[in-house]
Amino acid sequence: MIEVAARLFSERGFEKTPVSLICEEAEVSKGGVFHHFKNKDDILREVFIYISSIIEEVDSKDNRVPESEDQLKAMIDSIFEGMTVAGHRKLYQFNFNVMVHPVTRAIVADLIEERYQGLQASTEAVFQSLGHTNPSVAARMFVAEIDGIAMNYLLNDDFPILEVKQEFTNKYCK
């Protein structure tokens, strides 16, 4: 049901997707849904967790690389790979919309913060292992740049993602 809700929210938007449509497409009863979820906001929270797990699964590929410089390159590769999986584009767009829309952001604010802290910590650890003088700030800058690239890629079909990835890699992996 969460996968169906994620697809429908991605296609129609959170506010324009009635719970009845989710139930119909997932072939579950409304009573069954409300047995597990207090309201539509709770469904959104589970969808956000589901999308986060997809993002984390793709991003975790860099965890298996032992050397620091290679780990930064692997991190960049996995981030860009995750962004460009054709089947994930709508999910990533919805994820972005949830995070910037005030109503939906308020519903999942704690989950956004949790995900950000995890990303910040893992990125900071890589910069620290590279001996960066201020790994916390370097990680924040890195994450902010990735967020900007992702936003532009998700909002513009003709965004030159492969060229941007190459320049980004060149910048951080000298």
N, C-alpha and C positions, 0 to 999 in steps of 0.2 A: 504494500500500500504506500509506503514511503517513496519508493521509486516512481510510482504513478503520480503521487503528489508533487514530487520534484519535477517530473516532466511537465505536468500541467501548470505548476507555478512558473516554470521556465518559459512555457509557450504563451500563457495567458496573463501572468502576473499574479501575485499573491491576492490582491484585493479583488480581482476579477474572476477568481476561481472559487466557486461555491463548494462546500464540503459535499453536497449531494452529487456533484460531478465526480469528485474524487472517489466517492463510494461506488458510483455507477461504473466507472472505468476500472476500478480495482476489484469489482465484483464482491464488495463487502457491504454489510448493512450499516446504516447510520448509527444504530445502537451499538454495534460492535466497535465502531470508531470511537464513539464517545465513552465507551467503557474503558478504552485505553488512553484517550486524550480528553482533557478537560474542555478544550476549545480549539479553534483553528490556529490560534497562536502557538499552542503546544505542538501542533502538526508542523508548523513552520520551524520550530526549534529542532524537531527531529530531522526535517529536511536539511536544515543547515548543518547538523551533525553528519548526516549522510554525505553531503557535498564535501564537507571538511575531510571526511575519511577518504574520499576519492582523491582530493588534492594531496593529502598526506601520504597516500599509497604511492602516488607517482613521485612525490618529492623524496620519499625514503630511499630511493635507489642510490642516492649519493652517500648514504650511511655505510656502505660496504667498501668505500675507497679509503685505504689507510693513510696515505701521505697527504699532508695539508694542501699543497698546491693543486694536486690532483683532485682533492676533495672539493675545493672551490670550483674548479672546472666542472666536476660531476654535479655539484649543486646547481650551477647555472644551466647545464644541459638538462637536468631533470625538471627544473622550473619551466624552461622553455618548451620542453617536450610535453609537459602537462598542459600548458596553455594551448598548444596547437593540436591536441587530439581532437579530431573532427567531431566525434560524438560527445565531447565534453563542452564544446563552445557555448551552447545554450545554458548549461549548468553554471559555467563560469560567469556568463553574463548575468544570470539571475543572482548568483552569489554577490557579484559586484553591486547590483541594484539593491539587494537586501542591506548591504553594508552602508550605502549612501542615502537611502530613503529614511527619513526620520522615524516613521511609524514602525517599519520592519526592523530598523537598527535598534530601536528601544527594546523590541521583543527578544533580540538575540545579543544584546550588548555584552553580556558576560561571556558568551561563547566566542564572540569576536575577540575580546580581550585575551581569553585563554589561548586561542589559536595564535594571536599575535605574539604573546609572550613566549610560546614554544618556538615560533619561527625566529624571534629575536635571539633567544638563548642559543639555538643551534647555529645560527649565522655568526653570532658573537664568538662562539667557541672556535669556529673555523678561523676567523680573523685573529683570535688570540693565539691559536696554534701557529699562525703565520708570523707571529711576533709583531703584529701591528701595534703602534704606540697607543691607540685609543680604540680598542676593538668594539666597544659599545657604540660609539658614534659611527664608526665605519659600518657596522651592521645596520644601524638605523638608516644610514644613507643608502646602503645597498638595497634594503627592503623597500625604501621609498622609491628608488629608481625602478625596481621591479614592479611595484604597484602602478607607477605612471606608465610604464611600457605595457603592462597588462590592460590598463584602462584604454589606452590608445588602440591596442590590438583588438580588444573586444568591441569597441565602438566604431571601428573603421575597417571595412572589409578589404580595403586595398593597402593596409598597413604593411610595410616591408619587414615582417617579423624576422626572417632569416638574416637579412642584412643587419638589423638592429642587434640580433643575438651575437653576430660576429663582432660587431663593434663593442658591445658590452663585454664579451669574453676578452677581447683584446685589452680593454680598459682594466679589467680586474686580474687577468692572468698574463701578466707581462713576461 
